[in-house]
Amino acid sequence: MASGDNVRIGFVGAGTLGRGLALALDGVGCEVVAVSSRSRASAEWLAERIDGSAAMETAQDVADACDLVFITTPDGAIADVALSVNWRAGQGVVHCCGAASIELLDAASGAGAAVGAMHPFQTFAGLGDSTEAARRLSGVTFAVSATGWLADYLPSLAERLDGRAITIPDELRPLYHASAVLACGYVGTLLDAAIGLWARMGFTEEDGVRAVAPLSRATIEAIAAAGPVNAVTGPAVRGDADTIAAHLSLLSEHAPHLLALYRELTAASVPLARAKGVGEGELARLRRTARGPG
Ligand SMILES: NC(=O)c1ccc[n+]([C@@H]2O[C@H](COP(=O)([O-])OP(=O)(O)OC[C@H]3O[C@@H](n4cnc5c(N)ncnc54)[C@H](OP(=O)(O)O)[C@@H]3O)[C@@H](O)[C@H]2O)c1
C-alpha cells in the first residue's frame, strides 16, 4: 500500500485530460514518473514537460513503474486497458470518466488493486504547462469514489490541487455528468450558435468571438457571484414576448436551424422569469410565443 508523498504516479493515455491532470499534479509537487499512450508521440509530449517522467511503451510498463496509475484513455477503452495489465495487489488504478463508476476497473480490483473514479468537473482543453494546469484545477469539484487506500488518498489529492472531493451515488453519476455537459460542451454549442449569427450579418468568425466572449464571460462571472436568479438578464427572463417574437421572425429567415433550440431555451427560461417576479399573464404569453403557431 502506498501513502502520502511517496506515491509514484503514472498515466496511460496522454490526451486532453491526461496531459492537463498530469501537468497539474506535477505543478503541486506530486511525483509523475511514467506515461504511455496509444502513440509514442503523445507520451513523449507529456513526459518531456515533467521532470523525472519517462515515456514508456506499454500500459504494463507504466503499471510496473508506479504505485498509482490513471487510465486517461477515452471512456470506451478504459475497461480494455484495465483488462490488459497484470496489476499488483495493493496498487492503485483510477479512471476519470464522469458517467461511470469504479466497475469499469473490475479487472484491476479482481487482481487485488485499489480502484477509484476521480472525475474533475473541469475542462482540460488547451493546457500546455504545469502552472497553467494547476491554476485551472484550483477550486474544482471532483466526484470521487474509491476502494482501499485510495478512499483517503484521492480526496487528499483533490485538496492538494486546491479542489474539493464530493461523493455522487453510483446510480446518479449520469445525472452529475449531464450537468457537466450542460455547463461545458453545450455552452460551447450555444456560443457556436451565437458566433455563427455574426456571419449572417457579414462579419468574420473572429469578429463574432470578440463580441460574444466578453458577454459570456461576464454572465458566468455574475452567476458565480450571485446565482442565476440574480444574475441572468435578457428578454425571456424579463417576460418580453415581443422581443422574443422579433428574434424568432429573423431567425426563421437567416438561421432556421436555430429556431427549435431558441424556442426550447425560451420555454426553459420561464421558471427563471417567474423567480425574478414576472407575472403569470406575461409568462403565459412567453410560453405561447416560444411554442409558436400551431
Ligand atoms: N477532456 C476533458 O476536459 C475531460 C474532462 C473530464 C473528464 N474527462 C475524461 O478523461 C478521459 C480522457 O478523455 P480525453 O478528453 O482526454 O480524451 P482524448 O483527448 O481523446 O485523449 C485520450 C488519449 O488516450 C489515448 N488512447 C486512446 N486509446 C488508447 C489505448 N487503448 N491505450 C492507451 N492510450 C490510448 C489517445 O492516444 P494518442 O494521443 O496516443 O493517440 C489519447 O491521447 C475520459 O475518461 C473522459 O471522460 C475528460
The ligand as a MOL file (V3000), in Angstrom:
LIG
                    3D

  0  0  0     0  0            999 V3000
M  V30 BEGIN CTAB
M  V30 COUNTS 48 52 0 0 0
M  V30 BEGIN ATOM
M  V30 1 N -11.3030 16.3820 -21.9070 0
M  V30 2 C -11.7500 16.8140 -20.7280 0
M  V30 3 O -11.7780 18.0320 -20.4590 0
M  V30 4 C -12.2380 15.8020 -19.7070 0
M  V30 5 C -12.8280 16.3060 -18.5210 0
M  V30 6 C -13.2240 15.4100 -17.5320 0
M  V30 7 C -13.0520 14.0440 -17.7390 0
M  V30 8 N -12.5160 13.5730 -18.9050 0 CHG=1
M  V30 9 C -12.3090 12.1120 -19.0360 0
M  V30 10 O -10.9270 11.9020 -19.2940 0
M  V30 11 C -10.7590 10.7150 -20.0650 0
M  V30 12 C -9.9380 11.0590 -21.2980 0
M  V30 13 O -10.6730 11.9640 -22.1130 0
M  V30 14 P -9.9080 12.9790 -23.0910 0
M  V30 15 O -10.8690 14.0700 -23.3950 0
M  V30 16 O -8.5920 13.3340 -22.5350 0 CHG=-1
M  V30 17 O -9.7280 12.0670 -24.3810 0
M  V30 18 P -8.6760 12.3020 -25.5620 0
M  V30 19 O -8.2990 13.7260 -25.6730 0
M  V30 20 O -9.2420 11.5980 -26.7380 0
M  V30 21 O -7.3780 11.5240 -25.0740 0
M  V30 22 C -7.3270 10.1530 -24.8950 0
M  V30 23 C -5.8880 9.7000 -25.0480 0
M  V30 24 O -5.8290 8.2870 -24.8270 0
M  V30 25 C -5.0030 7.7090 -25.8020 0
M  V30 26 N -5.5170 6.3770 -26.0810 0
M  V30 27 C -6.6180 6.0190 -26.8020 0
M  V30 28 N -6.7890 4.6870 -26.7520 0
M  V30 29 C -5.7780 4.2090 -26.0010 0
M  V30 30 C -5.4200 2.9110 -25.5840 0
M  V30 31 N -6.1390 1.8260 -25.9200 0
M  V30 32 N -4.3030 2.7760 -24.8200 0
M  V30 33 C -3.5630 3.8510 -24.4540 0
M  V30 34 N -3.8510 5.1120 -24.8190 0
M  V30 35 C -4.9770 5.2830 -25.5740 0
M  V30 36 C -5.0660 8.5910 -27.0270 0
M  V30 37 O -3.8650 8.3420 -27.6760 0
M  V30 38 P -2.8390 9.0510 -28.6420 0
M  V30 39 O -2.8930 10.5360 -28.4370 0
M  V30 40 O -1.5610 8.4980 -28.1550 0
M  V30 41 O -3.2410 8.6270 -29.9850 0
M  V30 42 C -5.2990 9.9760 -26.4350 0
M  V30 43 O -4.1270 10.6970 -26.2670 0
M  V30 44 C -12.1500 10.1940 -20.3670 0
M  V30 45 O -12.4740 9.2200 -19.4080 0
M  V30 46 C -13.0250 11.4320 -20.1940 0
M  V30 47 O -14.3600 11.0910 -19.8320 0
M  V30 48 C -12.1030 14.4290 -19.8940 0
M  V30 END ATOM
M  V30 BEGIN BOND
M  V30 1 1 1 2
M  V30 2 2 2 3
M  V30 3 1 2 4
M  V30 4 1 4 5
M  V30 5 2 4 48
M  V30 6 2 5 6
M  V30 7 1 6 7
M  V30 8 2 7 8
M  V30 9 1 8 9
M  V30 10 1 8 48
M  V30 11 1 9 10
M  V30 12 1 9 46
M  V30 13 1 10 11
M  V30 14 1 11 12
M  V30 15 1 11 44
M  V30 16 1 12 13
M  V30 17 1 13 14
M  V30 18 2 14 15
M  V30 19 1 14 16
M  V30 20 1 14 17
M  V30 21 1 17 18
M  V30 22 2 18 19
M  V30 23 1 18 20
M  V30 24 1 18 21
M  V30 25 1 21 22
M  V30 26 1 22 23
M  V30 27 1 23 24
M  V30 28 1 23 42
M  V30 29 1 24 25
M  V30 30 1 25 26
M  V30 31 1 25 36
M  V30 32 1 26 27
M  V30 33 1 26 35
M  V30 34 2 27 28
M  V30 35 1 28 29
M  V30 36 1 29 30
M  V30 37 2 29 35
M  V30 38 1 30 31
M  V30 39 2 30 32
M  V30 40 1 32 33
M  V30 41 2 33 34
M  V30 42 1 34 35
M  V30 43 1 36 37
M  V30 44 1 36 42
M  V30 45 1 37 38
M  V30 46 2 38 39
M  V30 47 1 38 40
M  V30 48 1 38 41
M  V30 49 1 42 43
M  V30 50 1 44 45
M  V30 51 1 44 46
M  V30 52 1 46 47
M  V30 END BOND
M  V30 END CTAB
M  END
